[in-house]
Amino acid sequence: MNSSKFIALNFKSAWLRNLLLMSSIVIAYVLFGILSAFQQSYGATSSDDDASRMITANKINFTQPLPLSHFHEVQKIPAVREQTYAAWFGGYYQEPRNSLHAIAVEPQSYLKVYGKDLHLSDSAQKSFLDDRSAILVGKSMAEQYGWHVGDQISILNKRITRADGAHNWVFRIAGIFEGATEQIDTSFLYIHYRRLNEARDQNVDTIGWIVTKPEVGENPSAMGQAIDQHFKSFTDRTTTESERSFSQAFVAQFGNLALVTLLVLAAALMSLIMIVGSTTALSVQQRAREVGILKALGFTRQQVLQLIVTESFSLTIISGCFGLAIAAGLLESMAESFASIAPGIAITAEIFVAGVLSMIALASLASVIPALKVVNADTATLLRRS
C-alpha cells in the first residue's frame, strides 16, 4: 500500500473529523496570511529614498504646528542637502464619511524631494505649479471618487475656517499621480500651502512638519540630531526621526497596530497547534489496531511511521496552502481599503515561504510524537485494542 492510498482510505473512514481539521487549518492560514501581509506592508519602506528622508516635527507632539520660520532655519544647517515642508489639511468630499487624506505642500521643493516616488507627467506638474487652486490627486483616490484631470471639486473642512468664514474649498485637479512602486500610497491629494496659508483665519505661517535629506556621505540620523540641536534654544523645539518612524507614529494614533497584529497572529498559531496536535494524536490513537495489523503484515516501524507522518503533512500543507491562496485573493480585493496604512499589501514570496515552514513545523509537532508512541508499542497490545 502506498502513502496516497493509505491517506485516502483514512480520510474516507473519518471524513467528518478530517474535514473539520482541514477547515480549521484553512481558516488559521487565511488569518496568518492577512496578518503577516499587513505586518510586512505596514513596516515596509516605500522607496530607496525613505531611508535618507527625515521628518522634523514639534517636540511636544507632531499634531502641534511649527512656525514657518523653522523651515528657513533648517536651510542654514550644513548637513542638509534638500528640504521641504507640509501641513495636514484633511477635510471631506460631499459628506463626512468621505474623509480625505489631503496635505498642503510647498510645490517646487516637495516635488523635488519626492519626485522619484511619484509618476507624474510634465504637463500635470506644470499645471500644478502654475495655479494655486490646482491639486494633485493619487490614482487610488481618483478612482475611488471618479475624479478626472480638469474636474473642479469642493472639499469641506470644518476644522479649518477661511478668513471669510466659509468652510468650503474649491480646487481644480491638475494631475493624477501613480506611485513608483506598489508600496507607495496613492490615496492622498496635495494642495498648495500658500493657498491654505493666505485663506485661513488662524495658525497663519505655521506648518506641520519639515522633510529633509542629507548631503552625500552624511548620516541621516546625525543630520537629524544636528537639526534638533539647532532648535534646542527655540521656543518651539523639535524632534527629528526617519520618515518610516514618523508614518508609523501617525498610524499609531489609532492604536499599536503592529503589536495587536503580532498578538493575534501568535494566538492564532498557538490555537492551531493545540487543535491539530490534539486531533492528530486522537486520530493516531484510534487507529492503533490498524497500526498493529500493518506491523503484523510485515510493515516495519519506519514504514508505518512514514505513513502516519506523511498523512499529517499532506493534510496540513494542502489545507495551509489553500488558506494562503484565499488570503491572497481577499487582500487583492481589499488592497484599496488598506492603501492609506498598508500600501501594496499582498502575500509575498517571503510570507508564503514562512507559511510553508510553519506548516512543516506544525505537522511535525502534531504527528511525530503520538505516532512514535503508537508505532513503538507491542504488536499484540495494538491488536487487542478495539
C-alpha positions as CSV (number, residue, x, y, z in Angstrom):
1,M,0.0,0.0,0.0
2,N,1.4,3.4,-1.0
3,S,1.0,6.6,1.0
4,S,-1.6,8.1,-1.2
5,K,-4.0,5.1,-0.8
6,F,-3.4,5.0,2.9
7,I,-4.3,8.7,3.3
8,A,-7.3,8.3,1.0
9,L,-8.7,5.4,3.0
10,N,-8.1,7.1,6.3
11,F,-9.7,10.3,5.2
12,K,-12.8,8.3,4.0
13,S,-13.1,6.4,7.2
14,A,-13.1,9.6,9.3
15,W,-14.1,12.1,6.7
16,L,-16.0,14.5,9.1
17,R,-13.2,14.7,11.6
18,N,-10.6,15.3,8.8
19,L,-12.8,17.8,7.0
20,L,-13.2,19.8,10.2
21,L,-9.5,19.6,10.9
22,M,-8.6,20.8,7.4
23,S,-11.2,23.6,7.7
24,S,-9.6,24.8,10.9
25,I,-6.2,24.9,9.2
26,V,-7.5,26.8,6.2
27,I,-9.1,29.4,8.4
28,A,-5.9,29.8,10.5
29,Y,-3.7,30.3,7.5
30,V,-6.2,32.8,6.0
31,L,-5.7,34.7,9.2
32,F,-1.9,34.1,9.1
33,G,-1.6,35.4,5.5
34,I,-3.7,38.5,6.1
35,L,-1.9,39.5,9.3
36,S,1.5,38.7,8.0
37,A,0.9,40.8,4.9
38,F,-0.3,43.7,7.0
39,Q,2.7,43.4,9.3
40,Q,5.1,43.4,6.3
41,S,3.4,46.2,4.4
42,Y,2.9,48.4,7.5
43,G,6.6,48.2,8.4
44,A,7.9,48.3,4.8
45,T,10.0,51.0,3.3
46,S,8.2,52.7,0.4
47,S,11.3,53.6,-1.7
48,D,15.0,53.7,-1.5
49,D,14.8,57.4,-0.6
50,D,12.8,56.7,2.6
51,A,16.0,55.6,4.4
52,S,17.5,59.0,3.9
53,R,14.5,61.3,4.4
54,M,14.0,62.6,7.9
55,I,10.9,64.3,9.3
56,T,11.2,67.2,11.8
57,A,8.1,67.9,13.9
58,N,7.2,69.7,17.1
59,K,8.8,68.1,20.1
60,I,5.6,68.3,22.1
61,N,3.6,66.3,19.6
62,F,3.5,66.0,15.8
63,T,0.0,67.4,15.8
64,Q,1.3,70.7,17.2
65,P,2.4,73.1,14.5
66,L,5.8,74.6,13.9
67,P,6.5,78.2,12.8
68,L,7.2,78.6,9.1
69,S,10.5,80.3,10.1
70,H,11.8,76.9,11.2
71,F,12.0,75.8,7.6
72,H,14.3,78.7,6.8
73,E,16.4,77.9,9.8
74,V,16.9,74.3,8.6
75,Q,18.4,75.7,5.4
76,K,21.3,77.1,7.4
77,I,22.3,73.6,8.7
78,P,25.3,72.4,6.6
79,A,24.4,68.7,6.7
80,V,21.0,69.3,5.0
81,R,21.0,69.0,1.2
82,E,17.3,69.2,0.3
83,Q,14.3,70.2,2.3
84,T,10.6,70.9,2.0
85,Y,7.6,71.3,4.3
86,A,4.0,70.3,4.6
87,A,0.9,70.7,6.7
88,W,-2.2,68.5,7.3
89,F,-5.3,69.8,5.5
90,G,-7.8,66.9,5.7
91,G,-11.4,67.6,5.0
92,Y,-14.1,65.5,3.3
93,Y,-15.8,65.2,0.0
94,Q,-19.6,65.7,-0.2
95,E,-20.3,64.0,3.2
96,P,-18.3,63.4,6.4
97,R,-17.8,59.7,5.8
98,N,-15.8,60.6,2.7
99,S,-12.8,61.8,4.7
100,L,-9.7,62.8,2.6
101,H,-6.0,62.5,3.2
102,A,-5.2,66.0,2.0
103,I,-1.8,67.6,2.6
104,A,-0.8,71.2,1.9
105,V,2.8,71.3,0.4
106,E,5.3,73.8,-1.0
107,P,5.0,72.5,-4.6
108,Q,8.5,73.1,-6.0
109,S,10.6,71.7,-3.1
110,Y,8.1,68.9,-2.4
111,L,8.2,67.6,-5.9
112,K,12.0,67.8,-5.8
113,V,12.2,65.8,-2.6
114,Y,9.5,63.2,-3.6
115,G,9.8,63.3,-7.4
116,K,11.2,59.8,-7.6
117,D,8.3,58.4,-5.7
118,L,5.6,59.9,-8.0
119,H,4.9,59.2,-11.7
120,L,3.5,62.5,-12.9
121,S,3.5,63.9,-16.4
122,D,5.4,67.1,-17.2
123,S,2.2,68.9,-18.2
124,A,0.5,67.9,-15.0
125,Q,3.4,69.1,-12.9
126,K,3.5,72.5,-14.7
127,S,-0.3,72.9,-14.4
128,F,0.0,72.3,-10.6
129,L,3.0,74.6,-10.1
130,D,1.3,77.5,-12.1
131,D,-2.0,77.5,-10.3
132,R,-2.5,77.8,-6.5
133,S,-6.1,76.4,-6.9
134,A,-4.7,73.3,-8.5
135,I,-4.2,70.0,-6.8
136,L,-2.5,66.6,-7.4
137,V,-4.6,63.5,-6.7
138,G,-3.3,60.0,-6.2
139,K,-4.6,57.3,-8.6
140,S,-6.4,55.2,-5.9
141,M,-8.2,58.3,-4.6
142,A,-9.2,59.5,-8.1
143,E,-10.6,56.0,-8.9
144,Q,-12.5,55.9,-5.6
145,Y,-14.4,59.1,-6.3
146,G,-14.4,59.0,-10.1
147,W,-12.3,62.1,-10.5
148,H,-10.5,63.1,-13.7
149,V,-8.0,65.7,-14.7
150,G,-9.6,69.1,-15.1
151,D,-12.5,68.4,-12.7
152,Q,-13.5,71.1,-10.2
153,I,-14.0,69.5,-6.7
154,S,-15.3,71.0,-3.5
155,I,-13.7,70.0,-0.2
156,L,-15.4,70.8,3.1
157,N,-13.2,71.3,6.1
158,K,-14.9,72.1,9.5
159,R,-11.5,72.2,11.2
160,I,-10.0,75.0,9.1
161,T,-12.1,78.1,8.5
162,R,-11.4,80.5,5.7
163,A,-10.9,84.2,6.5
164,D,-14.4,84.9,5.0
165,G,-16.0,82.4,7.4
166,A,-16.6,79.7,4.9
167,H,-15.5,76.0,5.2
168,N,-15.8,75.2,1.5
169,W,-12.6,75.0,-0.6
170,V,-12.8,74.6,-4.4
171,F,-9.9,73.1,-6.3
172,R,-9.1,72.0,-9.9
173,I,-7.4,68.7,-10.5
174,A,-4.2,69.4,-12.3
175,G,-2.9,65.8,-12.5
176,I,-3.3,62.3,-11.2
177,F,-0.1,60.6,-10.0
178,E,0.9,57.0,-9.6
179,G,3.4,55.5,-7.1
180,A,6.8,54.4,-8.4
181,T,6.3,51.1,-6.6
182,E,3.2,49.3,-5.3
183,Q,4.2,50.2,-1.7
184,I,3.7,53.9,-2.3
185,D,0.4,55.1,-1.2
186,T,-1.8,56.9,-3.8
187,S,-4.8,57.6,-1.6
188,F,-3.6,61.2,-1.0
189,L,-4.1,64.6,-2.6
190,Y,-1.8,67.6,-2.5
191,I,-2.8,71.3,-2.4
192,H,-0.8,74.5,-2.4
193,Y,0.4,75.5,1.1
194,R,0.2,79.2,0.1
195,R,-3.4,78.8,-0.9
196,L,-4.2,77.5,2.5
197,N,-2.0,80.0,4.4
198,E,-3.4,83.0,2.7
199,A,-7.1,82.0,3.0
200,R,-7.3,80.6,6.6
201,D,-8.1,82.7,9.6
202,Q,-5.9,81.1,12.2
203,N,-2.5,79.4,12.5
204,V,-1.1,81.6,9.7
205,D,2.5,81.0,8.9
206,T,2.6,77.6,10.6
207,I,3.5,74.3,9.2
208,G,3.1,70.7,10.3
209,W,6.5,69.1,9.6
210,I,9.7,69.6,7.6
211,V,11.2,66.9,5.4
212,T,15.0,66.9,4.9
213,K,17.6,64.8,3.1
214,P,21.3,64.9,4.0
215,E,24.3,65.8,1.9
216,V,26.0,62.9,0.2
217,G,28.0,60.9,2.7
218,E,26.2,62.4,5.7
219,N,24.4,60.1,8.1
220,P,20.7,60.8,8.2
221,S,20.4,60.2,12.0
222,A,23.4,62.6,12.6
223,M,21.7,65.2,10.4
224,G,18.5,64.8,12.5
225,Q,20.4,65.3,15.7
226,A,22.0,68.4,14.3
227,I,18.6,69.8,13.4
228,D,17.2,69.2,16.9
229,Q,20.3,70.6,18.5
230,H,19.9,73.8,16.4
231,F,16.4,74.3,17.7
232,K,17.3,73.4,21.3
233,S,17.1,77.1,22.5
234,F,14.0,77.9,20.4
235,T,10.5,78.2,22.0
236,D,9.2,75.5,19.5
237,R,11.7,72.7,20.0
238,T,11.8,69.8,17.5
239,T,12.2,66.1,17.3
240,T,13.5,64.5,14.1
241,E,13.1,60.9,13.1
242,S,13.0,58.8,10.0
243,E,10.1,59.1,7.6
244,R,9.2,55.5,8.3
245,S,9.0,56.0,12.1
246,F,7.0,59.2,11.6
247,S,4.5,57.4,9.3
248,Q,4.0,54.6,11.9
249,A,3.6,57.1,14.7
250,F,0.9,58.8,12.7
251,V,-1.0,55.5,12.2
252,A,-0.4,54.6,15.9
253,Q,-2.9,57.3,16.8
254,F,-5.4,54.6,16.2
255,G,-3.6,52.1,18.4
256,N,-0.5,50.0,18.2
257,L,-1.5,48.1,15.1
258,A,1.8,46.2,14.8
259,L,1.6,44.9,18.4
260,V,-2.0,43.9,18.0
261,T,-1.2,42.1,14.8
262,L,1.6,40.1,16.4
263,L,-0.5,39.2,19.4
264,V,-3.4,38.0,17.2
265,L,-1.1,36.1,14.9
266,A,0.6,34.4,17.9
267,A,-2.7,33.5,19.5
268,A,-4.0,32.0,16.2
269,L,-0.9,29.8,15.7
270,M,-0.9,28.6,19.3
271,S,-4.6,27.7,19.0
272,L,-3.8,25.9,15.7
273,I,-1.0,23.9,17.2
274,M,-3.3,22.7,20.0
275,I,-6.2,21.9,17.6
276,V,-4.1,20.0,15.1
277,G,-1.9,18.3,17.7
278,S,-4.9,17.0,19.8
279,T,-6.8,15.9,16.7
280,T,-3.9,14.1,15.2
281,A,-3.0,12.4,18.4
282,L,-6.6,11.2,18.8
283,S,-6.6,10.0,15.2
284,V,-3.4,8.0,15.7
285,Q,-4.6,6.5,19.0
286,Q,-7.9,5.5,17.4
287,R,-6.1,3.7,14.6
288,A,-3.8,1.7,17.0
289,R,-5.4,-1.6,15.8
290,E,-4.8,-0.6,12.2
291,V,-1.1,0.1,13.1
292,G,-0.9,-3.3,14.8
293,I,-2.3,-5.0,11.6
294,L,0.2,-3.3,9.4
295,K,3.1,-4.4,11.7
296,A,1.7,-7.9,11.7
297,L,1.7,-7.9,7.9
298,G,5.4,-7.1,7.9
299,F,5.5,-3.3,7.7
300,T,8.5,-2.0,9.6
301,R,8.2,0.6,12.3
302,Q,9.8,3.1,9.9
303,Q,7.3,2.4,7.2
304,V,4.3,2.7,9.5
305,L,5.7,5.9,11.0
306,Q,6.3,7.3,7.5
307,L,2.7,6.6,6.5
308,I,1.2,8.4,9.6
309,V,3.6,11.4,9.3
310,T,3.0,11.7,5.6
311,E,-0.7,11.8,6.2
312,S,-0.4,14.6,8.7
313,F,2.0,16.6,6.4
314,S,-0.3,16.2,3.4
315,L,-3.4,17.4,5.2
316,T,-1.6,20.3,6.9
317,I,0.3,21.6,3.8
318,I,-2.6,21.2,1.4
319,S,-5.0,23.0,3.8
320,G,-2.5,25.7,4.7
321,C,-1.6,26.5,1.1
322,F,-5.3,26.7,0.3
323,G,-5.7,29.1,3.2
324,L,-2.9,31.3,1.9
325,A,-4.5,31.3,-1.6
326,I,-7.7,32.5,-0.1
327,A,-5.9,35.2,1.9
328,A,-4.1,36.4,-1.3
329,G,-7.5,36.7,-3.1
330,L,-9.0,38.6,-0.2
331,L,-6.1,41.0,0.0
332,E,-6.2,41.7,-3.7
333,S,-9.9,42.7,-3.4
334,M,-9.2,44.8,-0.3
335,A,-6.0,46.5,-1.4
336,E,-7.5,49.9,-1.9
337,S,-9.1,49.8,1.6
338,F,-5.7,49.3,3.2
339,A,-3.9,51.8,0.9
340,S,-3.5,54.5,3.5
341,I,-1.9,52.4,6.2
342,A,-0.5,49.4,4.3
343,P,0.1,50.2,0.7
344,G,0.9,47.4,-1.6
345,I,-0.4,44.8,0.8
346,A,-0.1,41.3,-0.6
347,I,1.0,37.7,0.0
348,T,4.7,37.9,-0.9
349,A,7.2,35.1,-1.5
350,E,8.6,35.7,1.9
351,I,5.2,35.2,3.6
352,F,4.5,32.1,1.5
353,V,7.8,30.5,2.5
354,A,7.3,31.4,6.1
355,G,3.8,29.9,6.0
356,V,5.1,26.6,4.4
357,L,7.9,26.3,7.0
358,S,5.4,26.8,9.8
359,M,3.2,24.1,8.2
360,I,6.1,21.7,8.3
361,A,6.9,22.5,11.9
362,L,3.2,22.2,12.8
363,A,2.8,18.9,11.2
364,S,6.0,17.6,12.8
365,L,5.0,18.6,16.3
366,A,1.4,17.3,15.9
367,S,2.2,13.9,14.4
368,V,5.7,12.6,15.2
369,I,5.4,12.3,19.0
370,P,2.0,10.5,19.1
371,A,2.9,8.4,16.1
372,L,6.2,7.2,17.8
373,K,4.2,6.2,20.9
374,V,1.9,4.0,18.9
375,V,4.4,2.6,16.5
376,N,6.8,1.6,19.3
377,A,4.0,-0.3,21.2
378,D,4.0,-4.1,21.1
379,T,2.1,-5.5,18.1
380,A,0.0,-7.9,20.3
381,T,-1.1,-5.0,22.5
382,L,-2.1,-2.9,19.5
383,L,-4.2,-5.8,18.0
384,R,-6.1,-6.3,21.3
385,R,-7.3,-2.7,21.2
386,S,-10.9,-2.2,19.9
